[in-house]
Amino acid sequence: MKTIEDHIAKDKEILADPKTSEPMRHHVEDELHDLEEYVDHHKEEIKAGDHHDPDVLELFCDIHPDEHLPRKIENKEKVVGVIDIKLESWGTIPLMILLQMMTYRMHMC
């Protein structure tokens, strides 16, 4: 999505559709909750004009600020490695977060 507001609107649209499957409904409800919590935590930034749609890793960092999460190691404009993967209270890294960490976009928590 282009903005967090667009993403929230799309999730609400999916939830309003009676044909949405239960697994998809559960996923979208969780995602919508996380997005709305993110908006609540970042009111000033959004008011100042930052309307970016946070990715799954950024949402995780926002919801779990005390966790040790990956930090990117950069070589100019390219991510060359990841360090400090330790999620004490989770035990394992959720698959979506792991996949996100392996892609081109990574954010500092």
N, C-alpha and C positions, 0 to 999 in steps of 0.2 A: 504494500500500500504506500501511497505517497505521504500521507500524514497519519498521525495517531488518531485523529478525529475520523478520518476515512476508515481506518481499521476497526474502530469501535462501532461505527455505523454499519459496516459490512457484517460484523459479528452479530449485531442486533437483528439485522435482516435475516441472517441464517437461522437464528433462534426463533424468529417469528414464522418461519416456513414450517407448516405442519408435516411436510415430507422429509424434514431433516432426520436422519437416523439417530438412534440413541447414542451410539459411540461418538458420532460427530457432534451431537448436541452437548455431550459431556465435555469433549475437548474444547468446544467453542465457549462454553460456560466458564471453564477454567481460564481460558485465554482472556476472555472479557474481564473477568475478575482481576487478573494480573495487570491488564492494560489500565483499568480504572484505578487500581491502586498506584500504578506508576504515575498517572495523571495527578492523583492526590499528592504524591511525594514531589512532584516537579511543577507545581503551579506557577512559580515565579519564572522558570525557564520558558514555559509555554506562553505565559503572558508576555514575555520579552520577544517572542517570535519563533522559538524552537519547537516546531510541530513535527519533528521527524518521528517515524514509526520505529520504535525500538525493536531490536531483534530478540530472539529467545535468550541469548546470553546476557544481554543488557537487562532484560526483565528479571532474570534469575539473580543477577548482581544486586538489583534494586530491592528485591524481596528478601534476599539473604545476605545482607551487608557484612556479616561477621564470618562468612565462609572464606576459606583460602581458595582462590580461583586462579585460573591460568592468567599469566601475564604474557603479553607478546614480546618477543625479541625482534627488533626491526633492524634491517640492513637497508638504509635509505627508505624506499617505498615498499619493500617486500618483507613480509613476515617470514623469518627464517627459523623460528623455533618457538616452543612453548615450555614454560617452566612452572613449577609450584602447583601441580595438580594434586589437591588434597581436600576432599570434602568430608570432613570428620563426621558430621551428623547424617550424611547420606550414604556413605559406604561405597556406593557406585555412582558413576556419573550418568544421569538420564541420557538416553540415546540421542534425543534431539539436541541437547546441549553439546554432547560429544561431537556430533556431526557439524554443529555450528562452529565449534572450535577448530575443526579441520578445514573449514572453508576460508574464503578470502577475507571475510569481515570478522575482526575481533576487536573487542572493546576493553579498555581498562575498567576495572570495577572501582 
